[in-house]
Amino acid sequence: MQAKGRAIFHVDMNSFYASVEMAYDPSLRGKPLAICGNPAERKGIVVTSSYEARKKGVRTTMTLWEARRLCPELLVLRPNFERYRKASSEMFKILQEVTPIIQPVSIDEGYMDVTDYAHLGSSLEIAQTIQDRILKELDLPCSIGIAPNKFLAKMASDMKKPLGITILRKRDIPELLWPLPIEEMYGVGEKTAEKMRSLGIKTIGDLAHKDIYQLKRIFGVNGERLANRANGLDDRPVDPEAVNSFKSIGSSQTLPQDTTDDKELDKLLLDLSKSVEKRMHRKEAIAKGIQLMIRYHDRKTITRSMKLQHFMESANEVFNHAQSLLQKHWNGEPIRLLGVSVFDVAEKKDVGKQLDLFTYEKEASKEGLYQAIDQLTAKFGKNPFRTLHSSASDSMRTSFQKDFLDDYKK
């Protein structure tokens, strides 16, 4: 690392959910293990897997039946979210003992800026200490990337797993970064990679040397941004407050089986709406837009959205608008997944609710009802006036990692 340059770490827990389960039950060590949303469902999805399972071809997002076909001896567990939350919290506490300049990006990874902590040792020594402590105290493996910026640190942490520590300097880019396939570049998704390959961009090095104007013409500002990253340029700070920023709040879930059943779809919409409401309350936020995602049996996916005149915050409001979008845009074919999200999000403290006379009277007339429902909910533990029956789903919703970030500062 350059003497006056930044020293950025990307700490990435290895096969996190599976590793937590192995730490909890050592008899699982060395065995092919998968964490699956619901092992009983025919379309249960692999959330993560141990390295032993990965050697047999088991991959994240693979259906359970595919995973078992590749690895008949596969052990399967349902996710234990509270266990993962606790492990993650302990991991971040260890990082915070090194520096307060930490930016969590998910439950199992985060950036650290240790530029001003040379008194603790060299960057490599600090990383080794962190890795050793997490392994000794939590019995969990992690990989750490060390670089002068966040992008290179992220790429470095992926280069050696499990229990790797990789330094990626700018002078190492031609040798270590540029030969990698374009698909392995952080920030390049499947569709972008496909489009880049059609332009002759097969490696990160190809992207680094591609004409910027052509990239901007085809990919917009993101084309220039990706080219800069490929050349090792990234001036983003490690921002501890980034965990509190949000543009949208959403939740999605795969159905146990493809369905055209109105009642089953409405039930899932309500569950998703309640998940969104819960996260909005955690953030003390309100929203003025709503989006519905529909994924059909053939994996064709559409999103439809609408802007509202007034802010919303309750599950019933979210549900009613999501249901309206579903009724308007569903083509009647079997649905595999539904997602509900709200956008144009603002914090309550920053927005005075602007009510016209009609809205004010309508809200005021309901205030007594709201208070009564709150009192009954506090007494009996659930809202006795729910519009639809809702039960906790066995499937894992995609909002879990974001829920963790909601709680990070609390």
Summary of the structure (lengths in Angstrom):
residues: 410
radius of gyration: 23.6
end to end distance: 34.7
largest distance: 68.9
contacts: 1276
relative contact order: 0.11
helix: 45%
strand: 22%
